[in-house]
Amino acid sequence: MRYVPGTKNAATIQVKAISESVPAGGKGEPAVGRVFHPKCPPRWLAVVDLSRDKAWLFTMEQAHELAQQKPDSGAWRIYWYLNESVVSGTPRRESDMAKFEIDDGFATDQGWRKHHVRGG
């Protein structure tokens, strides 16, 4: 088990991966997102887009706030659109999610050493 650096807290992450973006609603603009359960016990939720080698990391509190679909069934959905220009209104766009993206600077920004995030 891994622990958050400098603490005795376990680093529990639920990873939700997609192989590629999908049309929103089955016919709309390309979007990235995943369904998660709001009572999920891990401390973080990671969304991974395998086709673009990108990943985003949210605390569960952030995931709860950012989820756009919150049905009573408990299958909450967090998603955002890839193309900035074609989406009208106020849905989330990929640029809105940039601060959650895991990249080479992420570990430093979080005060973690790189090997804690990528095994390096």
C-alpha positions in Angstrom: 0.0 0.0 0.0 1.2 3.5 -0.8 0.9 6.4 1.6 0.5 10.1 0.8 4.0 11.6 1.3 4.5 13.1 4.7 1.4 11.4 6.2 0.2 8.0 7.4 -2.9 8.2 5.0 -3.3 5.6 2.4 -3.3 6.9 -1.2 -6.5 5.3 -2.5 -7.5 6.1 -6.1 -10.3 4.8 -8.2 -9.1 4.8 -11.8 -11.7 5.1 -14.6 -10.2 4.6 -18.1 -11.7 5.1 -21.5 -10.1 3.8 -24.7 -11.2 6.9 -26.7 -13.5 9.9 -26.5 -17.2 9.3 -27.3 -19.9 11.5 -28.8 -21.9 13.1 -26.0 -25.3 11.5 -25.7 -24.3 9.1 -28.4 -24.6 11.7 -31.2 -23.0 14.9 -29.9 -19.6 16.4 -29.8 -16.6 14.3 -28.6 -16.4 14.2 -24.8 -14.4 12.5 -22.1 -16.0 11.3 -18.8 -16.9 8.4 -16.6 -19.6 7.2 -14.3 -18.7 6.9 -10.6 -20.5 6.1 -7.4 -20.8 9.1 -5.0 -20.2 6.9 -2.0 -17.0 5.5 -3.5 -14.5 4.9 -0.6 -11.2 6.0 -2.3 -9.9 9.5 -1.6 -9.4 10.3 -5.3 -10.9 9.6 -8.7 -8.7 9.4 -11.8 -10.1 9.7 -15.3 -7.7 8.3 -18.0 -8.0 8.8 -21.7 -5.9 6.0 -23.1 -6.1 7.1 -26.7 -4.5 10.5 -25.9 -2.2 9.4 -23.0 -3.9 11.9 -20.7 -5.1 11.6 -17.1 -7.0 13.8 -14.6 -7.0 13.4 -10.8 -9.8 14.7 -8.6 -10.4 14.5 -4.9 -13.7 12.8 -4.3 -15.1 16.1 -3.1 -14.1 17.8 -6.4 -15.6 14.9 -8.3 -18.9 15.4 -6.4 -18.9 19.1 -7.2 -18.0 18.6 -10.9 -20.4 15.8 -11.6 -23.0 17.0 -14.1 -25.4 14.1 -13.8 -26.4 13.0 -10.4 -29.3 10.5 -10.7 -30.9 8.9 -7.7 -29.5 5.5 -8.9 -26.1 6.6 -7.7 -24.4 6.4 -11.1 -23.0 9.9 -11.1 -21.2 11.2 -14.3 -18.4 13.6 -14.7 -17.6 14.7 -18.2 -16.3 17.4 -20.5 -16.1 18.3 -24.1 -12.9 18.2 -26.1 -13.6 20.8 -28.8 -13.7 24.3 -27.3 -15.4 26.1 -30.1 -18.4 23.9 -31.0 -20.1 23.7 -27.6 -22.5 26.4 -26.7 -23.8 27.3 -23.3 -21.9 26.5 -20.0 -20.9 22.8 -20.2 -17.4 22.0 -19.1 -14.7 22.0 -21.7 -11.3 20.4 -21.6 -9.6 23.7 -20.8 -11.8 23.9 -17.6 -10.2 20.6 -16.5 -6.6 21.6 -17.1 -5.8 22.2 -13.5 -6.7 18.6 -12.7 -4.6 17.1 -15.5 -1.7 14.9 -14.4 1.5 15.9 -16.2 5.2 16.1 -15.5 4.6 19.2 -13.3 1.7 17.6 -11.3 3.9 15.9 -8.7 5.9 19.1 -8.1 2.7 21.2 -7.9 1.3 18.8 -5.2 4.6 18.8 -3.3 5.2 15.1 -4.2 8.4 13.6 -5.6 7.9 12.3 -9.2 8.4 8.7 -8.3 5.3 8.8 -6.0 3.1 9.5 -9.1 4.8 7.7 -12.0 7.0 5.2 -10.4 10.2 6.9 -11.7 
